[in-house]
Amino acid sequence: MRGKIGFQVPQDATGLVFVFDADIFGIGKVFVDLGPSPIAVEPPAQLAGELEQEMFAIGDIVEMGDMILIVNEVIYPAGSEFSKPDPGNMFVAVDLTLENRGAEAKAVSSLIQMYLKDSSGQKYDLDLAASVASGGATPDGEIAPGEKIRGQVGFQVPQDAKGLVFIFDADVFGHGKAFVALE
């Protein structure tokens, strides 16, 4: 996962150090000297110890215990005069079907359980304007045993984003994450 963190500091601040509190991983704190002026570095293509993820394709049947996920298609809605992507961005909507093959109802939340990532690891959360522009409805709520629900989940990403992957976080069902390549 990759992202940006911003801080508000006095303009004349010097000797800044970024502190990552990794105690939840049992390794203590990590200190990074930020140096005298802002810089940017390219992240490594691969990290040591990185594991290969199982990647599914559009149309694949993804089984997660009693739940089934199928990404039906990817839509690139233009938006409307009231709802457009930010300059340099585009809307991407994932049309998907979820099916509950279990004996108990399952609750699904597109806001909490669904997001996109690009090849650099940048994460993109649900964008309501993109979801509305897709013309459908998000697949949210309770899914009864034997029920199927279809919906569209929209995101806003840079126009030059590469390697987009849809991620469904099924940890609430005890089944990890499903990764579906969109390209």
C-alpha positions as CSV (number, residue, x, y, z in Angstrom):
1,M,0.0,0.0,0.0
2,R,1.2,3.5,-0.8
3,G,0.0,6.9,0.1
4,K,0.9,10.4,1.1
5,I,0.9,12.0,4.6
6,G,0.9,15.7,5.1
7,F,1.8,17.8,8.1
8,Q,1.6,21.4,8.9
9,V,4.9,22.8,10.2
10,P,6.3,26.3,10.7
11,Q,7.9,27.6,7.5
12,D,11.3,28.0,9.2
13,A,11.3,24.5,10.7
14,T,14.6,22.5,10.3
15,G,15.8,19.1,11.3
16,L,12.5,17.4,10.6
17,V,12.3,13.7,11.4
18,F,9.5,11.4,10.3
19,V,8.6,8.9,13.0
20,F,6.7,5.7,12.1
21,D,5.4,3.9,15.3
22,A,5.7,0.3,14.3
23,D,5.0,-1.0,17.8
24,I,1.9,-2.8,16.5
25,F,4.3,-4.9,14.4
26,G,6.5,-5.5,17.4
27,I,9.5,-3.7,16.0
28,G,9.4,-0.3,17.8
29,K,9.7,3.1,16.1
30,V,11.3,3.9,12.8
31,F,13.0,7.3,12.4
32,V,13.6,8.9,9.0
33,D,15.7,12.1,8.8
34,L,13.9,14.2,6.2
35,G,17.0,16.3,5.4
36,P,17.4,20.1,4.9
37,S,14.9,20.3,1.9
38,P,12.1,18.3,0.3
39,I,13.0,15.5,-2.0
40,A,11.2,12.7,-3.8
41,V,12.5,9.2,-4.5
42,E,11.1,6.5,-6.7
43,P,9.9,3.5,-4.7
44,P,11.6,0.1,-5.4
45,A,9.9,-2.1,-8.0
46,Q,9.7,-4.9,-5.4
47,L,10.2,-5.1,-1.7
48,A,12.3,-7.8,0.0
49,G,10.0,-10.6,1.3
50,E,7.1,-9.5,-0.9
51,L,4.7,-12.3,-1.7
52,E,2.9,-13.0,-5.0
53,Q,-0.8,-12.2,-4.9
54,E,-3.4,-14.4,-6.5
55,M,-4.8,-12.3,-9.2
56,F,-8.2,-12.8,-10.8
57,A,-9.5,-11.5,-14.1
58,I,-12.8,-9.8,-15.1
59,G,-15.4,-12.5,-15.4
60,D,-13.7,-14.9,-13.0
61,I,-15.8,-16.5,-10.2
62,V,-14.0,-15.6,-7.0
63,E,-15.0,-17.8,-4.1
64,M,-14.6,-16.4,-0.5
65,G,-16.1,-19.0,1.7
66,D,-19.9,-18.7,1.2
67,M,-19.6,-15.5,-0.8
68,I,-19.0,-15.3,-4.5
69,L,-17.6,-12.2,-6.3
70,I,-17.7,-11.6,-10.1
71,V,-16.4,-8.4,-11.6
72,N,-18.7,-8.2,-14.7
73,E,-17.1,-5.2,-16.4
74,V,-15.2,-2.0,-16.0
75,I,-17.0,1.3,-17.1
76,Y,-15.4,4.7,-17.7
77,P,-18.2,7.1,-17.2
78,A,-17.7,10.7,-18.4
79,G,-19.8,12.3,-15.7
80,S,-22.2,15.2,-16.2
81,E,-22.1,18.9,-16.0
82,F,-22.7,18.6,-12.2
83,S,-20.4,15.7,-11.6
84,K,-17.1,15.5,-13.4
85,P,-13.7,14.1,-12.4
86,D,-11.1,16.5,-11.3
87,P,-8.7,17.9,-14.0
88,G,-6.2,15.2,-15.0
89,N,-8.4,12.4,-13.5
90,M,-11.0,10.0,-14.8
91,F,-13.9,8.0,-13.4
92,V,-13.6,4.2,-13.2
93,A,-16.6,2.2,-12.2
94,V,-16.5,-1.5,-11.4
95,D,-19.7,-3.4,-12.2
96,L,-19.8,-6.5,-9.9
97,T,-22.1,-9.2,-8.7
98,L,-22.0,-10.7,-5.1
99,E,-23.8,-13.9,-4.2
100,N,-24.4,-15.3,-0.7
101,R,-24.3,-19.1,-0.9
102,G,-24.3,-19.4,2.9
103,A,-27.1,-20.1,5.4
104,E,-26.8,-16.6,7.1
105,A,-27.2,-13.1,5.8
106,K,-24.0,-11.2,5.0
107,A,-23.5,-7.4,5.2
108,V,-21.6,-5.7,2.4
109,S,-20.2,-2.2,2.4
110,S,-18.6,-0.7,-0.7
111,L,-17.1,2.1,1.4
112,I,-15.4,-0.2,3.8
113,Q,-14.6,-3.3,1.7
114,M,-13.9,-2.1,-1.8
115,Y,-11.1,0.0,-3.3
116,L,-8.6,0.3,-6.3
117,K,-4.9,0.2,-6.3
118,D,-2.5,1.0,-9.2
119,S,0.8,-0.6,-10.1
120,S,2.7,1.8,-7.7
121,G,0.5,0.7,-4.8
122,Q,-1.5,4.0,-4.6
123,K,-4.9,3.3,-3.1
124,Y,-8.2,4.9,-4.4
125,D,-11.3,4.8,-2.2
126,L,-14.9,4.9,-3.3
127,D,-15.9,8.2,-5.1
128,L,-19.6,8.9,-4.8
129,A,-19.7,11.1,-7.9
130,A,-18.1,8.3,-10.0
131,S,-20.6,5.8,-8.6
132,V,-23.5,8.1,-9.5
133,A,-22.0,8.7,-13.0
134,S,-22.0,5.0,-13.6
135,G,-25.8,5.0,-13.7
136,G,-26.3,2.3,-11.2
137,A,-26.2,1.8,-7.5
138,T,-23.5,0.5,-5.2
139,P,-23.9,-3.1,-4.0
140,D,-24.4,-2.3,-0.3
141,G,-26.5,-3.8,2.5
142,E,-27.5,-7.1,3.7
143,I,-27.4,-10.1,1.3
144,A,-29.8,-12.8,2.3
145,P,-28.9,-16.5,2.0
146,G,-29.1,-17.5,-1.7
147,E,-29.4,-13.8,-2.8
148,K,-27.4,-12.1,-5.6
149,I,-26.8,-8.4,-5.7
150,R,-25.3,-6.4,-8.6
151,G,-24.0,-2.9,-8.4
152,Q,-21.4,-0.4,-9.6
153,V,-18.7,1.0,-7.4
154,G,-17.0,4.2,-8.7
155,F,-13.5,5.6,-8.2
156,Q,-11.6,8.6,-9.4
157,V,-8.0,8.0,-10.5
158,P,-5.4,9.9,-12.5
159,Q,-5.8,9.5,-16.3
160,D,-2.3,8.0,-16.5
161,A,-2.9,5.4,-13.7
162,K,-1.5,2.0,-14.8
163,G,-2.2,-1.6,-13.6
164,L,-5.5,-0.9,-11.8
165,V,-6.6,-3.7,-9.5
166,F,-10.0,-3.9,-7.8
167,I,-9.7,-5.2,-4.2
168,F,-12.6,-6.7,-2.2
169,D,-11.7,-7.0,1.4
170,A,-13.5,-10.1,2.7
171,D,-11.8,-10.1,6.1
172,V,-15.1,-9.4,7.7
173,F,-16.1,-12.9,6.5
174,G,-12.8,-14.3,7.5
175,H,-11.5,-14.9,4.0
176,G,-8.8,-12.2,3.3
177,K,-8.8,-10.1,0.1
178,A,-9.7,-10.8,-3.5
179,F,-7.6,-9.0,-6.2
180,V,-9.1,-8.5,-9.7
181,A,-7.0,-7.0,-12.5
182,L,-9.0,-4.4,-14.5
183,E,-6.6,-4.2,-17.4
